[in-house]
Amino acid sequence: MTAGNGPWTGAGLAESVLAARDLSCIRGERAVFAGLSFALPEGAALVLTGANGAGKSTLLRILAGLLRPAEGAVLWRGEDTSADPAAHARRLRYLSHQDALKPALTVAENLSFFASLWGGAVAPALAAMALTPLADLPARVLSSGQKRRLALARLVLAPASLWLLDEPTTGLDAASVERLGPVLAAHRAAGGIVVAATHLPLPLPDARELRL
Ligand SMILES: Nc1ncnc2c1ncn2[C@@H]1O[C@H](COP(=O)(O)OP(=O)(O)OP(=O)(O)O)[C@@H](O)[C@H]1O
């Protein structure tokens, strides 16, 4: 399904958990998008597609509360998320283009750091992205795909209602993309929502698509 820039799409307002209402964004002098609305229920996945510069990363940053829209609002269960940014930040995980790793810490220590913030167990997160054999290596020596896997392993540590993923599979080999499938499915089965920007096919069956 393609959710256009039209009115509410994807879920009725009543069952929607995450909703964008009439979002517009200006960067520099340019309108990146305008009048963008969608509504997603529990367990939904929305894939953002479009050309370079179409505004996919920008929309993810707005949904994460890191960038204010020029107009419109991001709603969580009908409440404007800008009313309580700290509560919104706690319910989400945002994976940007950058892997945001601490290079001097080992793979396991990187995950332990985030487990100290969010809770959760390191071993299952390592296993989910096949990082157990690399657990004691400093993150700085990882290949780019291995770094991406470590960034993705953070998602497994502790539940969060909303995953915002910017090109999550960039640099991943086919086996790693396949491994991400069950991780995403488990999150959705627990009622979690995924919004992902990508140029590549993602293991997200039944995802809606929003072409920017
Ligand atoms: N800090 C900024 N200041 C001004 N303009 C910006 C800034 N960041 C992004 N832009 C502009 O906003 C537009 C949307 O950029 P964005 O990164 O959201 O696109 P994208 O769809 O994610 O692209 P890509 O597929 O290349 O990752 C682009 O025209 C970009 O030049």
The ligand as a Tripos MOL2 file, in Angstrom:
@<TRIPOS>MOLECULE
LIG
   31    33     1     0     0
SMALL
NO_CHARGES

@<TRIPOS>ATOM
      1 N1         20.8420   20.7890    8.1170 N.pl3     1 LIG1
      2 C1         20.2520   21.0580    6.9520 C.ar      1 LIG1
      3 N2         20.1310   22.3340    6.5180 N.ar      1 LIG1
      4 C2         19.5360   22.6180    5.3410 C.ar      1 LIG1
      5 N3         19.0150   21.6900    4.5280 N.ar      1 LIG1
      6 C3         19.1110   20.4160    4.9290 C.ar      1 LIG1
      7 C4         19.7260   20.0210    6.1520 C.ar      1 LIG1
      8 N4         19.6500   18.6940    6.2600 N.ar      1 LIG1
      9 C5         19.0200   18.2600    5.1550 C.ar      1 LIG1
     10 N5         18.6970   19.2850    4.3630 N.ar      1 LIG1
     11 C6         17.9840   19.2150    3.0810 C.3       1 LIG1
     12 O1         16.7300   18.6000    3.3120 O.3       1 LIG1
     13 C7         16.3700   17.8050    2.1950 C.3       1 LIG1
     14 C8         15.9780   16.4270    2.6740 C.3       1 LIG1
     15 O2         17.1390   15.7570    3.1690 O.3       1 LIG1
     16 P1         17.0480   14.3100    3.7940 P.3       1 LIG1
     17 O3         18.3900   13.9860    4.3730 O.co2     1 LIG1
     18 O4         15.8770   14.2310    4.7000 O.co2     1 LIG1
     19 O5         16.7480   13.4120    2.4950 O.3       1 LIG1
     20 P2         16.6810   11.8340    2.3260 P.3       1 LIG1
     21 O6         15.3950   11.5380    1.6150 O.co2     1 LIG1
     22 O7         16.8940   11.1520    3.6230 O.co2     1 LIG1
     23 O8         17.8830   11.5670    1.3420 O.3       1 LIG1
     24 P3         18.8810   10.3070    1.1090 P.3       1 LIG1
     25 O9         18.1060    9.2930    0.3180 O.co2     1 LIG1
     26 O10        19.9910   10.9150    0.3110 O.co2     1 LIG1
     27 O11        19.3410    9.8070    2.4570 O.co2     1 LIG1
     28 C9         17.5610   17.8160    1.2370 C.3       1 LIG1
     29 O12        17.2850   18.7350    0.1920 O.3       1 LIG1
     30 C10        18.6980   18.3020    2.0860 C.3       1 LIG1
     31 O13        19.6220   19.0560    1.3380 O.3       1 LIG1
@<TRIPOS>BOND
     1     1     2 1
     2     2     3 ar
     3     2     7 ar
     4     3     4 ar
     5     4     5 ar
     6     5     6 ar
     7     6     7 ar
     8     6    10 ar
     9     7     8 ar
    10     8     9 ar
    11     9    10 ar
    12    10    11 1
    13    11    12 1
    14    11    30 1
    15    12    13 1
    16    13    14 1
    17    13    28 1
    18    14    15 1
    19    15    16 1
    20    16    17 2
    21    16    18 1
    22    16    19 1
    23    19    20 1
    24    20    21 2
    25    20    22 1
    26    20    23 1
    27    23    24 1
    28    24    25 2
    29    24    26 1
    30    24    27 1
    31    28    29 1
    32    28    30 1
    33    30    31 1
@<TRIPOS>SUBSTRUCTURE
     1 LIG1         1 GROUP 0 **** ****
